[in-house]
Amino acid sequence: MSGRRAGTKAMLPSAGYETPPIVSADGLVVTPITEDGCQPVTFDFRDSPGSPRLKREMVAAFAKACSATGTLRRPRSWKTSASILRRFLAFTAEGSSPLLSVQQITPGVWAQWMLAQRADQMKDVSRRLLLLADGLPQATRTAIEVRRKRRLPAPSPSYTMAQFKRIRSAALRTVSETEVRIDAGTKLLRQWRAGEIAEGSGDWRVGWLLDELSTTGDLPRYPSGPFHHEVKRILRTLPEQFLSLLHMLYPSPTDLGAMAAALICEQGWNLSVLQEMNIPDQRPDGGVSDVAIHRTEVVKQRRPRSKRFASNNLVDLGPGTAGRVMAQVLAITDHARQSMAAQGLATRRLLVARRCSKNGHHEPVWSLGPSSSSVSDWSLTLNQSGHGLDVGTLSARTLRRSHQVLYGGTRQNSQRVHEDVYLLRDEHIRQETAPDAVAQGLRDAVDHASTTLRMRMLTPQRYSGHGTDRAGISASQFADIEAGRLDTATGACLDFEHSPFTPAGPCSASFLLCFGCPNAIAVPRHLPRIIYLHDALTSLRSAVSAAVWDTDWKQHNARICDLLHTNTSDAERGQLRDKVTDGDRRLVDNMLQRRLDA
């Protein structure tokens, strides 16, 4: 007998429970609680300028915005809004007649504040806070709610394909170098803890410092603050002393920039997504497959609550793939999370780094997530080392836009947003293709992509035939096919210079589109490779979301299935799998990893 299975009831709080207040008794200190139940920062407005009553009223509005029902959900947003609120309070205290309460904020006062601000963020945040304030005059509320037409800034041009590939290669190289460096440092620490290093040797002394740093977060110091004399003596044996010791165990903020750039190049994530991304929580395959699959949570804070959370499955198919990059990032940051846990600062954040010294009086030495300048700071270090990217100051936003333009689609946006915001506003897209060619090319591409299988197949009987029986192929073309001179990653091409998918010039379309191209042809020796491609797409289907599969892979897979089912039997397909060579596997893997893109 089947029926609905009842879930476990959530534990309710005891009778009389009240949510703890986030505002102090005097109404001037706010301690917001994040969505995961943490209280990472306190905002104290007691020393801010302004009358006591006005401060309490505005701080109450700030607390509403930071509450569970408010619009400010991230610590970064809290800090920005608190800073703007302090500037607004200072504005109300200026002049010969400072404001005493929210009721005295007239439309004229609001207009003066707006004229004094240039940044749109200053205006937007102060507008939201004032609308939450109790006692605001209705006339002022009406003036604040008036919408003003804002001219959207012109987006910076996306990077070209050559620039994007250069950035991606540099980011992957830095990530690999960082992984090797930290692996060597953690290996030395493990050997020291296991007693495998001769006591008193140079490595033993460095291992002792690594253990102190990993366990306590610092090195032995005198009560006055400087490092102990013995510590200084050991540090002097390292190229950059304390900084070198840190980098043996932990990534630097600059390394975070390289890791962020690599993940943006692979997945097109926003920097804000990476700033809050946690480590993958589970393996979709249960950890039983030989191919590692990392399930990552993606949180889009600006979306409606019902659409805010999503996930991506990153498949590790070898070096340079998204899954391998995620595995490298996890290995690089793993010891940093272990050290934070040992120091009572446990976190599940993916991108974690250790600064050399405290940034200010109250900032921690740990960096959780890349800052807005991490990617550009990383590119500057490349310029200083003589390995510049030749793209000016690297921007995470432009890098993400470039991924959307070059490899885009509708993964994270609707088709309309993808076309209107990314493609039509991109300078390179407008300059490289004339309007008529774009329109015609898009129509032709859609027509051809939506057709059924167009690749021709020469069966063994027709392949061994002669003349016109070879599907209208000339003798010279047949000789070239037989010699492999016309081979592509999926079959052979009879006319590389005149592609239905490229408006002019040699074909630069994906090799997967060969299955929908009338210029493409397959012969029996191509079938093992096509079988392996079909099996790879079948495995990929379980690792990506339904939306990604429908957008990127479904139509290609349908054409491949049509070709195989039309020209081979089940028994023949089993025999063809035994004929797949290592060269076939490498070629198909490189194609699926976009290493063969023109």
Sequence and secondary structure as in RCSB ss.txt:
>XXXX:A:sequence
MSGRRAGTKAMLPSAGYETPPIVSADGLVVTPITEDGCQPVTFDFRDSPGSPRLKREMVAAFAKACSATGTLRRP
RSWKTSASILRRFLAFTAEGSSPLLSVQQITPGVWAQWMLAQRADQMKDVSRRLLLLADGLPQATRTAIEVRRKR
RLPAPSPSYTMAQFKRIRSAALRTVSETEVRIDAGTKLLRQWRAGEIAEGSGDWRVGWLLDELSTTGDLPRYPSG
PFHHEVKRILRTLPEQFLSLLHMLYPSPTDLGAMAAALICEQGWNLSVLQEMNIPDQRPDGGVSDVAIHRTEVVK
QRRPRSKRFASNNLVDLGPGTAGRVMAQVLAITDHARQSMAAQGLATRRLLVARRCSKNGHHEPVWSLGPSSSSV
SDWSLTLNQSGHGLDVGTLSARTLRRSHQVLYGGTRQNSQRVHEDVYLLRDEHIRQETAPDAVAQGLRDAVDHAS
TTLRMRMLTPQRYSGHGTDRAGISASQFADIEAGRLDTATGACLDFEHSPFTPAGPCSASFLLCFGCPNAIAVPR
HLPRIIYLHDALTSLRSAVSAAVWDTDWKQHNARICDLLHTNTSDAERGQLRDKVTDGDRRLVDNMLQRRLDA
>XXXX:A:secstr
              TT     SB TTS EE    TTS     EE TTSSS HHHHHHHHHHHHHHHSTTSS  SH
HHHHHHHHHHHHHHHHHT SSS   SGGG  HHHHHHHHHH   HHHHHHHHHHHHHSTT  HHHHHHHH     
          HHHHHHHHHHHHHHHHHHHHHHHHHHHHHHHHHTT S TTSHHHHHHHHHHHHHHHSS  B TTS
SB HHHHHHHTTSTTTHHHHHHHHS  HHHHHHHHHHHHHHH   HHHHHH B   B TTTT SSS EEEEEEE 
TTS GGGSEEEEEEE  STTSHHHHHHHHHHHHHHHHHHHHHTT    BSSEEE SS SSSS  SEEES  TTHH
HHHHHHHHHTT   SSSS  HHHHHHHHHHHH SSSSS HHHIIIIIITT HHHHHHS HHHHHHHHHHHHHHHT
S    EE  HHHHT  GGGTTT  HHHHHHHHHTTTB SSSEES TTS TTSSSSS  S GGGGGG TTEEE GG
GHHHHHHHHHHHHHHHTTS HHHIIIIIHHHHHHHHHHHHHH  HHHHHHHHTT  HHHHHHHHHHHTTTT  
